[in-house]
Amino acid sequence: MNGLMLTAVGALILIILVLVYRIHTLVVVMRGAKSGDIGMANKVNAFIFPVFFFVGLALFYWSYQSAKPYFLPEAASEHGKITDGIFWEVMLILLIAFLVTNVLLYVFPFLYQYKEGKKAYFYPDNHKLEMVWTVIPALVMAFFVVFGLIEWNKIFTFPEESKCEVIEIMGKQFAWQVRYPGQDNTLGKYKFKEIDATNEFGIDLTDKASFDDFIPRELHIPKGKPVLLRIRARDVLHSVFLPHFRVKMDAVPGMPTKFWFVPTKTTAEMRAETGNPKFNYELACTEICGRGHFAMRFLVVVDDSADYEVWKKKQNPWVNENADYVRTKVPGFVAPGEEVKTTTPVAPVIVDTVNVVEELTKKGEVSLHINFASGSSDLTDASMPSVKSIFEFLTSDKKAKIEISGHTDNSGDAKKNKDLSKQRAQAIVDALVKLGIAKKRLEAKGFGAEKPVADNATEEGKAQNRRVEIKKI
Ligand SMILES: [Cu+2]
């Protein structure tokens, strides 16, 4: 049986006893007892008063003791210890006032019950006494108000943001989300219009400060450092409740709030203190915010400062985790380490059908479309037949010297194109040397886009221009 049931049963028994007693008294009166005849009734009544008081007091003590294991452990924040201290000081004063007034209230009827021949002392008022019991409570009250305000002001004097770990907490139906400012220690701006299924915070991607912000699935905070929570709600009222830190602050849609505190015990320390290896701090919602309100539980971890820094370094910025989404807002965005899929159309490839040996022998020059890896001077396998045909010519005409010139289309940087075309020509020279042609018979030149043979306005024209010319010299 729990405490509440026991108390209820006790109260019921008392009510029944009183009822039975009252009925008995009435019956006595009905039978014609005299009005001056007090009898046992008064004695029993007088006795019940102190009994009620002491039984009630015992139940009160018992309920306190049995509820004690469920009390929150000692506050895990600096200000929490202060507010807890004030709470228990007020409790102590209230307990003393309660005991004094109730002892008088319940014991007096017993002490001053009716006695034959004793007349009640007429004592209508006493101004001194009135003063005492008005002024003392007023002074005690004033002391707590002033003392409380001083502490309240300390709690609500925010330290400089640069000295705090600034973390944003956003409540929505039905979850909490937290955002950290990342390396730059600045939370990126947000706009409610940017909120969608992916961008739940409504992060403003035009603000570069948001590019290192990260959104983890747990709230990590460092021990011994001020933590500043920037609190907001996306839909209805929620309330940030961190019971172990004695933190509670509403999350109000359209009206950001904030709170700061200094955690004083790591999760590991709290596990040791409570003797519960599974202990975890938590963030809950204390606003009845809808059907899924109960689901608004968020794991909180207090690390020592070294662990906290390690954890922070491991977090991946939100933009990197959502690079595809970010690209829809910031064209060309590339997350670090991300391989960008190029969307440029595959350039047309021209397959040469000319007979290189014949052309060079007859005309002394030939234009070839040799394939290189994109943007590099590496010969592809597809280009080897062309290289071999040049080699054939050079072996058929052992005295011939040739000039190999590289040409590109006009896309990209002119200087780079020229260098690349030279490197490509050189690559063919190197390939021929490897096949056994003397170096002195070969010359490499690069012209970039200087000598187009077709219109660079079309992809086909560009393909024509990307070529290698071989000339007998
Ligand atoms: Cu809520």
Boltz pocket constraint, residues with backbone or C-beta under 6 A from the ligand:
constraints:
  - pocket:
      binder: B
      contacts: [[A, 171], [A, 172], [A, 237], [A, 238], [A, 239], [A, 285], [A, 286], [A, 287], [A, 288], [A, 289], [A, 293], [A, 296]]
      max_distance: 6.0
